[in-house]
Amino acid sequence: MRKGRIKIDRNRCKGCMLCIDACPKGEIKQGTAINKAGYNVVEFRNNGECNACMLCAISCPDAAIEVIEIIEDVKK
Amino acid sequence: MAKERVIYKKPESLTDVPFTYCWGCGHSMAHKLIAEIIDELDMREKVIAVAPVGCAVFAYDFWDFDVTEAAHGRAPVVATAIKRVHPDKFVFCYQGDGDLASIGMAETIHTANRGENISVIFINNTNYGMTGGQMAPTSLISQVTTTSPYGRDVKNAGYPIKMLELLSPLQGVKYLERVKLTDVPSIVKAKKAIKKAFVNQLTNVGFSMVEVLSACPANWKKDPVKANKWIDEEVSEYFPVGKIKDIT
């Protein structure tokens, strides 16, 4: 399975939770941190289930999510 | 050692300034899609956008390309002038429903009728968002707004205007499509439609307009997820999503 992780830009996130709704793996949750603008930003759970499908990033209106694919080395 | 590769990030055509729109606002998503398309077509240096009066009045802060400001509703005529003086530039208008369908109705119809080679992105959020959610020409029947507290009454305020259906008989109009931004498949379709409208201008096809059914969670008094659901259930019922005209 493809592996990935996401990076959430805390300054851009508004905690609208559309990414939580879009993630099929439940890898994003509402966080406790509050950003400069007073929004309760979301957090990445990092349970190892993220497969870099980009659904969260596509559905994020604020372009706050960066998706990173992790490419593991295949040992021969 | 595992390698990492960034596969999705903020488009280059967006500045580092965070959007000042409310949470879940359709403007943010539309801005992002337009920036992505301009990156894909690699034409940031030749774009001139015309911003409206309304929530998107600050568009020049967020887009990292040339943006000019037009008087309320006059974006299509300003775009006409820019396009005629600089036919080699890419010119598009970005307008809301109060701007395009109310005060700018005459400009919109005549620009479309002249078949100017510009693209228009029409953000329909069924109210005047910036000034606090007053009734717009596109507000739905019995929709509660600050100026229709008992719901839009057809006897007093008439029926919501379907702009694309109104423009479709005009011969100068080449491409009209209505899209929504409620889930990932519809966002992908919306991006395709906007890209087509942009490519139409690059290939000198003529006037293209894409209407984006956009959420206004703050004025609809709904959270973003419920606002999107409302678009799916109610707004797209009255304003059907899909191609209205395509003679490209």
Boltz contact constraints between the chains, C-beta under 6 A:
constraints:
  - contact:
      token1: [A, 11]
      token2: [B, 18]
      max_distance: 6.0
  - contact:
      token1: [A, 12]
      token2: [B, 18]
      max_distance: 6.0
  - contact:
      token1: [A, 14]
      token2: [B, 23]
      max_distance: 6.0
  - contact:
      token1: [A, 16]
      token2: [B, 23]
      max_distance: 6.0
  - contact:
      token1: [A, 16]
      token2: [B, 24]
      max_distance: 6.0
  - contact:
      token1: [A, 16]
      token2: [B, 224]
      max_distance: 6.0
  - contact:
      token1: [A, 18]
      token2: [B, 224]
      max_distance: 6.0
  - contact:
      token1: [A, 21]
      token2: [B, 225]
      max_distance: 6.0
  - contact:
      token1: [A, 54]
      token2: [B, 8]
      max_distance: 6.0
  - contact:
      token1: [A, 55]
      token2: [B, 184]
      max_distance: 6.0
  - contact:
      token1: [A, 57]
      token2: [B, 8]
      max_distance: 6.0
  - contact:
      token1: [A, 58]
      token2: [B, 184]
      max_distance: 6.0
  - contact:
      token1: [A, 58]
      token2: [B, 187]
      max_distance: 6.0
  - contact:
      token1: [A, 59]
      token2: [B, 184]
      max_distance: 6.0
  - contact:
      token1: [A, 61]
      token2: [B, 28]
      max_distance: 6.0
  - contact:
      token1: [A, 61]
      token2: [B, 29]
      max_distance: 6.0
  - contact:
      token1: [A, 62]
      token2: [B, 19]
      max_distance: 6.0
  - contact:
      token1: [A, 62]
      token2: [B, 28]
      max_distance: 6.0
  - contact:
      token1: [A, 63]
      token2: [B, 10]
      max_distance: 6.0
  - contact:
      token1: [A, 63]
      token2: [B, 14]
      max_distance: 6.0
  - contact:
      token1: [A, 63]
      token2: [B, 32]
      max_distance: 6.0
  - contact:
      token1: [A, 66]
      token2: [B, 9]
      max_distance: 6.0
  - contact:
      token1: [A, 67]
      token2: [B, 7]
      max_distance: 6.0
  - contact:
      token1: [A, 67]
      token2: [B, 8]
      max_distance: 6.0
  - contact:
      token1: [A, 68]
      token2: [B, 4]
      max_distance: 6.0
  - contact:
      token1: [A, 68]
      token2: [B, 6]
      max_distance: 6.0
  - contact:
      token1: [A, 69]
      token2: [B, 5]
      max_distance: 6.0
  - contact:
      token1: [A, 69]
      token2: [B, 7]
      max_distance: 6.0
  - contact:
      token1: [A, 70]
      token2: [B, 2]
      max_distance: 6.0
  - contact:
      token1: [A, 70]
      token2: [B, 4]
      max_distance: 6.0
  - contact:
      token1: [A, 71]
      token2: [B, 3]
      max_distance: 6.0
  - contact:
      token1: [A, 72]
      token2: [B, 2]
      max_distance: 6.0
